[in-house]
């Protein structure tokens, strides 16, 4: 039973001073409360009877008007002459604490939702984005555009140097180092990068980008953010336009045909990002193709493909002229079209090719335009 309740406790429970005295403690604060236990199971009464200490951080007492009172309470035994004579119950209103915890939970949920939205925006962004941490530029997060640029290789948790070793020596890692050391952003425009694509060899890309320092809460530099756009197609289109304009200028000035074709071949090589070696052959007499231009192919190979026969099994160029349609050879070493010229290609390190026939309005084959590659690939 309650033998004494101080004014602060009485006010919290909604009683006048001394009014609760003499009433059973369970009836006073727990009867009908949320837990629904009876007097025999009342933890406060049980602790008082047993003479044990009880501490509860979050419970609900019942006010006089039946409303709940969130509390934290403690029960301490009161020992007189070696015998437990009762217990002292102290309790504190934790309504404000509960409200604060609820608000904290609400803010945490909002923060998590905002974080998920930002993560979704990051991964869906049309630009290339990558978050790197530490002086080694360990990749913490990269969006799909960045993964596509890297050829689908696993990147997370690796340093840029380990994940993309082909970047070493191209100056890009030096840019990351400079941003991390100085904290100052660095922009790049039309920057050329050579990247390895699994199964397809080295590919040339051009990027517009900005690298910005990421700062920790204490203001120190924690990492680097890369935001960029792949402008490879735009750059190649510009190169193609420049080459076409150069060829046209030569043509209108009555320059030799070989010079015009040489410009066109170099333009095609530039457009391929340096991955292809171009050859132009013109239809000659007797169902043969005559060499016309091949600015980057070895002279011995140029000589060997002069007077290539046109036929169903005549390498990529001769077969394309025979069919009057484009032909792609992924692997010269195994392609049956190259059975008579395989050794020639192997001698000069050529692994793949694509030939386009040049057709007159009548459909007659005027020649072929062929791109050769040093690695097996789908041209």
SULDAUR-V765546 format. One record per pair of residues at least 24 apart in sequence whose ideal C-beta (glycine too) atoms are under 10 Angstrom apart, sorted by sequence separation. I is the first residue (numbers start at 1). J is the second residue. D is the distance in Angstrom with one decimal. If there is no record, write none. Layout:
I|J|D / I|J|D
This chain:
1|25|6.6 / 35|59|7.9 / 51|75|9.9 / 52|76|9.3 / 53|77|6.9 / 69|93|6.5 / 70|94|4.8 / 71|95|8.9 / 119|143|9.6 / 123|147|9.6 / 135|159|9.4 / 136|160|8.0 / 137|161|7.4 / 138|162|8.9 / 139|163|6.1 / 170|194|6.6 / 186|210|7.2 / 187|211|8.0 / 206|230|7.4 / 207|231|6.6 / 243|267|2.5 / 277|301|8.9 / 281|305|6.8 / 284|308|9.3 / 286|310|9.1 / 287|311|7.4 / 313|337|5.7 / 314|338|9.1 / 315|339|9.2 / 317|341|9.6 / 328|352|8.1 / 329|353|4.8 / 330|354|9.4 / 348|372|8.4 / 349|373|10.0 / 350|374|6.9 / 351|375|5.3 / 352|376|5.4 / 354|378|9.0 / 355|379|9.3 / 1|26|9.8 / 2|27|9.3 / 34|59|8.7 / 35|60|7.5 / 50|75|9.8 / 51|76|9.6 / 52|77|6.6 / 69|94|9.1 / 70|95|5.2 / 72|97|8.0 / 130|155|8.1 / 134|159|8.2 / 136|161|7.3 / 137|162|9.8 / 138|163|9.2 / 139|164|9.2 / 169|194|9.8 / 170|195|9.4 / 185|210|5.8 / 186|211|5.0 / 187|212|9.7 / 205|230|6.0 / 206|231|5.1 / 207|232|8.0 / 242|267|7.5 / 243|268|7.8 / 257|282|8.5 / 269|294|10.0 / 281|306|8.3 / 289|314|8.6 / 312|337|8.3 / 313|338|8.5 / 314|339|9.9 / 315|340|7.5 / 316|341|9.1 / 328|353|7.8 / 329|354|7.1 / 349|374|5.7 / 350|375|9.7 / 351|376|4.8 / 352|377|5.2 / 354|379|3.6 / 1|27|9.2 / 2|28|5.7 / 33|59|8.4 / 34|60|5.0 / 51|77|4.0 / 69|95|7.6 / 70|96|9.3 / 133|159|9.9 / 136|162|8.5 / 137|163|9.4 / 167|193|6.9 / 185|211|6.5 / 186|212|8.4 / 205|231|8.7 / 206|232|4.8 / 208|234|9.3 / 241|267|9.2 / 243|269|9.4 / 269|295|7.4 / 279|305|6.8 / 281|307|9.5 / 284|310|9.1 / 288|314|9.6 / 289|315|9.6 / 311|337|9.7 / 313|339|6.4 / 314|340|7.2 / 315|341|4.6 / 327|353|8.3 / 328|354|4.7 / 329|355|8.2 / 348|374|9.5 / 349|375|9.6 / 351|377|7.7 / 352|378|7.9 / 353|379|6.7 / 1|28|8.8 / 2|29|8.8 / 33|60|5.4 / 34|61|10.0 / 47|74|9.5 / 48|75|6.4 / 50|77|8.0 / 51|78|8.7 / 68|95|9.5 / 70|97|7.9 / 132|159|8.2 / 166|193|8.6 / 167|194|8.3 / 184|211|9.6 / 185|212|4.6 / 186|213|9.7 / 205|232|4.9 / 206|233|8.9 / 208|235|9.8 / 239|266|9.8 / 240|267|6.0 / 243|270|6.6 / 265|292|8.8 / 266|293|8.8 / 268|295|9.9 / 269|296|6.0 / 281|308|6.7 / 283|310|7.6 / 287|314|9.5 / 313|340|6.7 / 314|341|7.8 / 315|342|9.0 / 327|354|7.1 / 328|355|8.2 / 345|372|8.0 / 352|379|5.7 / 33|61|6.7 / 34|62|8.9 / 47|75|4.3 / 48|76|9.6 / 49|77|9.6 / 51|79|7.0 / 70|98|5.2 / 132|160|6.5 / 166|194|6.1 / 167|195|7.6 / 184|212|8.9 / 185|213|7.2 / 204|232|7.2 / 206|234|7.8 / 207|235|9.6 / 239|267|6.8 / 240|268|8.4 / 242|270|8.4 / 243|271|7.6 / 264|292|10.0 / 265|293|4.7 / 289|317|6.0 / 313|341|9.5 / 326|354|6.9 / 327|355|5.2 / 328|356|9.9 / 30|59|8.9 / 33|62|4.7 / 44|73|7.5 / 46|75|9.2 / 47|76|8.8 / 48|77|7.3 / 70|99|9.4 / 164|193|9.2 / 166|195|6.2 / 167|196|9.5 / 183|212|9.2 / 184|213|7.3 / 203|232|8.6 / 206|235|4.2 / 239|268|9.8 / 264|293|7.4 / 265|294|6.5 / 266|295|5.3 / 281|310|9.8 / 289|318|6.3 / 311|340|9.2 / 315|344|8.5 / 316|345|9.4 / 326|355|6.7 / 327|356|8.5 / 29|59|9.4 / 30|60|8.7 / 32|62|6.0 / 33|63|9.9 / 43|73|9.7 / 44|74|9.9 / 45|75|9.3 / 47|77|7.7 / 48|78|8.5 / 61|91|6.8 / 130|160|8.4 / 166|196|4.8 / 183|213|4.4 / 205|235|9.1 / 206|236|8.0 / 239|269|9.7 / 240|270|7.9 / 262|292|8.7 / 263|293|8.6 / 265|295|5.4 / 266|296|7.8 / 288|318|8.5 / 315|345|7.9 / 325|355|9.6 / 326|356|5.0 / 327|357|8.7 / 29|60|9.2 / 30|61|7.0 / 31|62|6.4 / 44|75|5.6 / 164|195|7.0 / 165|196|8.0 / 179|210|9.5 / 180|211|9.0 / 182|213|7.8 / 183|214|9.7 / 204|235|9.2 / 236|267|9.9 / 239|270|4.6 / 240|271|5.1 / 261|292|5.1 / 262|293|4.5 / 264|295|9.9 / 265|296|7.9 / 287|318|9.1 / 289|320|9.6 / 309|340|8.8 / 325|356|8.9 / 326|357|7.1 / 29|61|4.2 / 30|62|6.3 / 43|75|8.1 / 51|83|8.8 / 52|84|9.3 / 59|91|8.5 / 61|93|9.3 / 164|196|7.7 / 179|211|4.6 / 181|213|9.3 / 183|215|7.6 / 204|236|8.7 / 206|238|9.8 / 238|270|9.9 / 239|271|5.7 / 260|292|9.7 / 261|293|3.8 / 262|294|8.6 / 263|295|8.9 / 265|297|9.2 / 289|321|6.0 / 309|341|9.9 / 323|355|9.7 / 325|357|6.6 / 28|61|8.5 / 29|62|5.7 / 33|66|9.6 / 51|84|3.7 / 54|87|8.7 / 178|211|8.4 / 179|212|7.0 / 180|213|6.7 / 206|239|9.9 / 238|271|9.9 / 239|272|9.9 / 258|291|9.9 / 260|293|8.5 / 261|294|9.3 / 262|295|5.4 / 288|321|9.4 / 308|341|8.0 / 320|353|9.6 / 324|357|5.4 / 28|62|7.9 / 29|63|8.8 / 32|66|7.2 / 34|68|6.7 / 50|84|8.0 / 51|85|9.3 / 53|87|9.2 / 60|94|9.8 / 175|209|8.6 / 179|213|5.5 / 180|214|9.3 / 236|270|7.6 / 237|271|8.4 / 239|273|9.4 / 258|292|6.4 / 259|293|8.6 / 261|295|9.4 / 287|321|8.6 / 316|350|9.8 / 320|354|8.7 / 321|355|7.9 / 323|357|7.6 / 325|359|9.4 / 27|62|9.2 / 33|68|6.9 / 49|84|7.9 / 51|86|9.3 / 52|87|9.0 / 54|89|9.1 / 55|90|9.9 / 56|91|9.1 / 59|94|8.9 / 172|207|8.8 / 176|211|6.2 / 179|214|9.5 / 193|228|10.0 / 235|270|9.6 / 236|271|4.9 / 257|292|7.4 / 258|293|6.1 / 287|322|8.6 / 320|355|3.8 / 322|357|9.0 / 324|359|6.6 / 26|62|9.9 / 28|64|9.1 / 33|69|9.2 / 48|84|8.0 / 51|87|7.7 / 58|94|6.8 / 137|173|7.3 / 166|202|6.9 / 175|211|5.8 / 183|219|9.5 / 235|271|9.5 / 236|272|8.2 / 257|293|8.9 / 281|317|5.8 / 305|341|8.5 / 316|352|9.0 / 317|353|7.8 / 319|355|7.5 / 320|356|6.8 / 321|357|5.6 / 48|85|9.9 / 49|86|9.6 / 50|87|9.4 / 57|94|8.1 / 136|173|10.0 / 166|203|10.0 / 172|209|9.0 / 183|220|9.2 / 191|228|8.7 / 193|230|9.7 / 236|273|7.2 / 279|316|9.8 / 280|317|9.7 / 281|318|8.8 / 304|341|8.3 / 316|353|4.2 / 317|354|9.9 / 318|355|8.5 / 320|357|5.0 / 321|358|8.9 / 48|86|6.3 / 49|87|8.5 / 183|221|5.3 / 186|224|9.4 / 235|273|9.2 / 279|317|7.2 / 283|321|6.9 / 315|353|7.7 / 316|354|6.9 / 317|355|4.6 / 319|357|9.8 / 320|358|9.7 / 321|359|9.9 / 48|87|3.7 / 58|97|8.7 / 137|176|5.0 / 172|211|9.1 / 182|221|8.7 / 185|224|9.6 / 193|232|9.4 / 281|320|10.0 / 305|344|8.0 / 316|355|4.2 / 317|356|9.4 / 324|363|6.9 / 29|69|8.2 / 47|87|6.4 / 48|88|9.1 / 57|97|9.5 / 58|98|8.0 / 136|176|9.6 / 137|177|8.0 / 181|221|8.0 / 185|225|9.3 / 188|228|7.8 / 191|231|9.3 / 192|232|9.3 / 281|321|8.0 / 304|344|5.5 / 315|355|8.2 / 316|356|9.9 / 317|357|8.8 / 324|364|8.8 / 332|372|8.7 / 48|89|8.0 / 135|176|9.4 / 136|177|9.9 / 180|221|5.9 / 183|224|10.0 / 187|228|9.8 / 190|231|6.4 / 232|273|7.5 / 304|345|9.8 / 324|365|5.8 / 327|368|9.3 / 329|370|9.8 / 332|373|9.1 / 29|71|8.6 / 45|87|8.9 / 47|89|9.0 / 135|177|7.8 / 137|179|9.5 / 153|195|9.7 / 179|221|8.4 / 180|222|9.3 / 185|227|9.9 / 189|231|8.6 / 190|232|9.7 / 323|365|9.3 / 326|368|9.6 / 334|376|9.1 / 44|87|7.8 / 58|101|9.5 / 137|180|7.2 / 153|196|8.1 / 180|223|7.4 / 192|235|8.4 / 301|344|7.1 / 304|347|8.9 / 322|365|8.4 / 326|369|9.6 / 327|370|9.3 / 328|371|9.7 / 329|372|9.5 / 330|373|9.5 / 333|376|7.7 / 1|45|9.6 / 20|64|8.6 / 29|73|9.0 / 132|176|6.9 / 136|180|9.4 / 149|193|8.7 / 151|195|6.9 / 153|197|8.9 / 179|223|9.5 / 180|224|5.6 / 190|234|8.7 / 300|344|9.1 / 301|345|8.5 / 304|348|8.4 / 321|365|4.9 / 329|373|9.3 / 331|375|9.9 / 332|376|8.1 / 19|64|8.5 / 44|89|6.2 / 135|180|5.9 / 150|195|6.8 / 151|196|6.5 / 152|197|8.3 / 153|198|6.7 / 179|224|5.1 / 190|235|6.0 / 320|365|8.5 / 321|366|9.3 / 331|376|4.7 / 134|180|8.2 / 135|181|8.4 / 149|195|6.6 / 150|196|8.5 / 151|197|3.8 / 152|198|7.0 / 178|224|9.7 / 179|225|9.0 / 301|347|8.1 / 302|348|10.0 / 321|367|7.6 / 330|376|6.3 / 331|377|8.8 / 1|48|9.8 / 44|91|9.6 / 132|179|9.7 / 133|180|9.7 / 150|197|8.4 / 151|198|5.3 / 152|199|9.9 / 176|223|9.5 / 177|224|9.1 / 179|226|9.3 / 300|347|8.1 / 301|348|4.6 / 321|368|5.3 / 329|376|9.5 / 330|377|6.8 / 331|378|9.9 / 13|61|6.8 / 14|62|9.6 / 15|63|8.7 / 16|64|9.4 / 132|180|8.5 / 149|197|9.3 / 150|198|9.6 / 151|199|8.4 / 176|224|5.4 / 190|238|9.2 / 300|348|7.2 / 301|349|9.6 / 320|368|5.4 / 330|378|5.5 / 12|61|8.1 / 13|62|8.0 / 14|63|4.5 / 15|64|5.5 / 148|197|9.8 / 151|200|7.5 / 175|224|9.0 / 298|347|9.1 / 301|350|7.8 / 319|368|9.5 / 320|369|9.1 / 328|377|9.8 / 329|378|9.9 / 330|379|7.5 / 13|63|5.5 / 14|64|3.7 / 25|75|9.7 / 176|226|7.9 / 298|348|5.6 / 317|367|8.9 / 318|368|8.1 / 320|370|7.7 / 328|378|6.9 / 329|379|7.6 / 12|63|7.8 / 13|64|6.0 / 14|65|5.6 / 175|226|9.3 / 297|348|7.4 / 298|349|8.9 / 317|368|4.4 / 328|379|5.2 / 9|61|9.9 / 13|65|9.6 / 14|66|9.4 / 151|203|8.0 / 298|350|9.8 / 316|368|8.3 / 317|369|8.7 / 318|370|9.9 / 327|379|9.8 / 14|67|8.0 / 297|350|8.6 / 317|370|4.7 / 326|379|9.7 / 10|64|9.3 / 149|203|9.4 / 172|226|9.4 / 316|370|6.0 / 14|69|8.6 / 310|365|7.7 / 315|370|8.8 / 316|371|9.2 / 317|372|9.7 / 13|69|6.9 / 149|205|6.7 / 316|372|8.4 / 12|69|6.3 / 13|71|9.8 / 149|207|8.3 / 310|368|9.1 / 12|71|8.1 / 29|89|8.5 / 308|368|9.0 / 25|87|8.9 / 29|91|8.2 / 308|370|10.0 / 316|379|9.3 / 25|89|7.2 / 160|224|9.2 / 305|370|8.7 / 160|226|9.2 / 204|270|9.7 / 289|355|9.9 / 204|271|10.0 / 206|273|8.6 / 204|272|8.0 / 205|273|7.8 / 203|272|9.7 / 204|273|2.8 / 203|273|6.5 / 204|274|5.8 / 202|273|8.7 / 203|274|9.8 / 204|275|6.8 / 277|348|9.2 / 301|372|8.6 / 202|274|8.6 / 203|275|6.9 / 277|349|9.8 / 202|275|7.1 / 277|350|7.6 / 297|370|9.7 / 137|211|9.9 / 140|214|9.6 / 201|275|7.1 / 279|353|9.0 / 281|355|9.0 / 283|357|9.4 / 3|78|10.0 / 200|275|9.2 / 283|358|8.5 / 292|367|6.9 / 297|372|6.9 / 276|352|9.3 / 277|353|9.3 / 279|355|8.8 / 282|358|8.2 / 289|365|9.0 / 292|368|9.7 / 293|369|9.5 / 294|370|8.7 / 296|372|9.1 / 128|205|9.9 / 275|352|9.9 / 276|353|9.0 / 281|358|9.1 / 283|360|9.6 / 290|367|8.3 / 292|369|9.8 / 13|91|9.1 / 276|354|8.2 / 280|358|8.3 / 287|365|9.9 / 289|367|6.7 / 294|372|8.8 / 12|91|7.5 / 128|207|7.2 / 130|209|9.9 / 132|211|9.2 / 149|228|8.7 / 194|273|8.2 / 289|368|6.2 / 9|89|8.5 / 12|92|8.8 / 128|208|9.6 / 146|226|7.6 / 194|274|8.4 / 9|90|8.5 / 12|93|5.7 / 127|208|9.5 / 128|209|7.3 / 130|211|9.5 / 133|214|7.7 / 149|230|6.4 / 192|273|8.5 / 194|275|9.6 / 283|364|8.0 / 289|370|9.4 / 4|86|9.9 / 9|91|7.0 / 11|93|9.9 / 127|209|9.0 / 132|214|8.3 / 140|222|9.9 / 146|228|8.4 / 148|230|8.7 / 192|274|9.5 / 283|365|5.6 / 3|86|7.0 / 8|91|9.9 / 12|95|9.9 / 131|214|7.0 / 133|216|9.7 / 140|223|7.2 / 145|228|8.6 / 149|232|9.6 / 282|365|9.8 / 283|366|5.7 / 284|367|9.1 / 4|88|9.3 / 5|89|9.1 / 6|90|9.8 / 8|92|9.8 / 139|223|9.8 / 141|225|9.7 / 142|226|8.8 / 145|229|8.8 / 146|230|9.8 / 282|366|6.7 / 283|367|5.4 / 1|86|9.0 / 8|93|9.6 / 138|223|8.0 / 145|230|7.5 / 282|367|4.0 / 283|368|8.4 / 135|221|9.1 / 137|223|7.5 / 281|367|5.4 / 282|368|8.4 / 2|89|8.5 / 134|221|9.6 / 137|224|6.2 / 139|226|9.8 / 280|367|6.6 / 281|368|5.1 / 133|221|10.0 / 134|222|7.7 / 135|223|9.2 / 268|356|9.9 / 280|368|7.5 / 281|369|8.2 / 133|222|6.0 / 134|223|6.4 / 135|224|9.9 / 137|226|9.4 / 279|368|8.1 / 280|369|5.7 / 281|370|7.2 / 132|222|9.7 / 133|223|3.8 / 134|224|9.4 / 279|369|7.7 / 280|370|7.8 / 131|222|9.8 / 132|223|5.1 / 133|224|8.2 / 278|369|7.2 / 279|370|4.6 / 131|223|6.5 / 132|224|4.9 / 278|370|7.1 / 279|371|7.8 / 131|224|8.0 / 132|225|7.6 / 277|370|8.9 / 278|371|5.7 / 279|372|6.7 / 130|224|8.5 / 131|225|5.7 / 132|226|7.2 / 276|370|9.2 / 277|371|7.1 / 278|372|7.8 / 130|225|7.4 / 131|226|8.0 / 276|371|4.0 / 277|372|4.5 / 129|225|7.4 / 130|226|4.4 / 275|371|8.6 / 276|372|6.6 / 277|373|7.6 / 129|226|6.7 / 130|227|8.5 / 275|372|10.0 / 276|373|5.8 / 277|374|7.9 / 128|226|6.9 / 129|227|5.6 / 130|228|8.6 / 275|373|6.2 / 276|374|9.0 / 127|226|9.6 / 128|227|7.2 / 129|228|7.9 / 272|371|6.5 / 275|374|7.9 / 127|227|5.7 / 128|228|4.3 / 271|371|9.6 / 275|375|8.1 / 127|228|6.4 / 128|229|6.7 / 268|369|7.3 / 272|373|8.5 / 276|377|9.8 / 125|227|8.4 / 127|229|5.5 / 128|230|6.4 / 268|370|9.6 / 269|371|8.1 / 275|377|8.0 / 126|229|8.2 / 127|230|8.9 / 268|371|6.5 / 276|379|7.5 / 265|369|8.0 / 275|379|9.0 / 264|369|7.9 / 265|370|9.6 / 261|367|9.0 / 265|371|9.3 / 272|379|9.0 / 261|369|9.1 / 201|351|9.0 / 201|352|9.3 / 201|373|7.7 / 202|374|9.3 / 200|373|9.8 / 201|374|7.6 / 202|375|7.8 / 201|375|3.8 / 203|377|9.5 / 200|375|7.7 / 201|376|8.0 / 199|375|9.6 / 200|376|8.9 / 201|377|5.7 / 199|376|8.6 / 200|377|5.0 / 199|377|7.8 / 200|378|7.3 / 199|378|8.9 / 197|377|9.0
